[in-house]
Amino acid sequence: MKNPFRKIIWSSFTLLAVVVVLFVSMLIYYKPEKHVVIGCVVFISVMALLFISFVLALRKEMLNTLSSLSGLIQDLINGQMTQMFPVQEDTLLSKLQHQVIQLSELLSSQKQRYREESQEVKTLISDISHQLKTPLANLGMYNSLLMDEGLPAETRSEFTRHMGSQIEKLSWLMENLIKLSRLESGIIELHAAEKHNLENTVLSAIKQAFPAAEQKNIEILLEMDQEITLQHDPKWTGEAIYNIIDNALKYTLGSCSVRITIRRYDLFARIDIADGGIGIPVAEMNDIFKRFYRGAGCNGTEGVGIGLYLARKIVTEQGGYIKVRSELSKGSVFSIFLPLR
């Protein structure tokens, strides 16, 4: 493509030449006196000189402006935030400079976010690989033992039972890892635009946890003082509540009860899930919601550290938050706060 400034200049000169030729033609046609012709020639020369000076000055100014813009963009590419034009002046160039800087900051922010997401995916794949390693190794071991033709029937039955248990654990783990990866990658979106009865959401979570509670002879008690309807995703909110109830059932000792209390405040609805479990050490209070984190007192208890992480992510995605208070050997209280939009 031709230089646009050169094109403009040549067009301007051509227009000037046409005007001069027309003017001279008129002089020749009307044949004015000599002093009139001299005056016209001087006038045309001065105007032509001024016009050429103006066009060349305009060309120089535009080239300087483009050079400054080029320098600004190059500085931004090099990671420097140099301002070529005064920001105090409300000019087109200062506005353009501000927009270019904003675009650079936006691109830099997106690049940083993509870098963090890439690192998050790598970490997630590493964590999943680590969690799958143990059950897969156990399945391989039991399979090798069961191939022994001389294995007693009683031992074979026991190994088969253990193998079935590992398959169930692997299936449960894969199901939760799929939920986790879909939530983190944005494949699954929470639909919290419609209002639903909070009691029904809590009851669905209790129903899901009831078989485990009955097996451990633990009673689940629900208490609420009024009906609460708020905007939330009943399916995923129920999943978050169930994860916390399931966590309470795992660490509740003896035949204690798990008490669930629902309260309404001015801005939030609060769900308290209290257990009589082993409690959480103060040093671990900030870590229990981390992905795949398991405390020192979790030895011998089933789980991989996904439930609380999922619960907090689901609640946070809906504008809520979770608080915990706990005392060793006396139990814990998980409080879920959901906004009353």
Secondary structure, 3 states (H helix, E strand, C coil): CCCHHHHHHHHHHHHHHHHHHHHHHHHHHHCCCHHHHHHHHHHHHHHHHHHHHHHHHHHHHHHHHHHHHHHHHHHHHCCCCCCCCCCCCCCHHHHHHHHHHHHHHHHHHHHHHHHHHHHHHHHHHHHHHHHHHHHHHHHHHHHHHHCCCCCCHHHHHHHHHHHHHHHHHHHHHHHHHHHHHHHHHCCCCCCCCCEEEHHHHHHHHHHHHHHHHHHCCCCEEEEECCCCEEECCHHHHHHHHHHHHHHHHHHECCCCCEEEEEEECCCEEEEEEECCECCCCHHHCCCCCCCCCCCHHHCCCCCCCCHHHHHHHHHHHCCCEEEEEEECCCEEEEEEEEECC
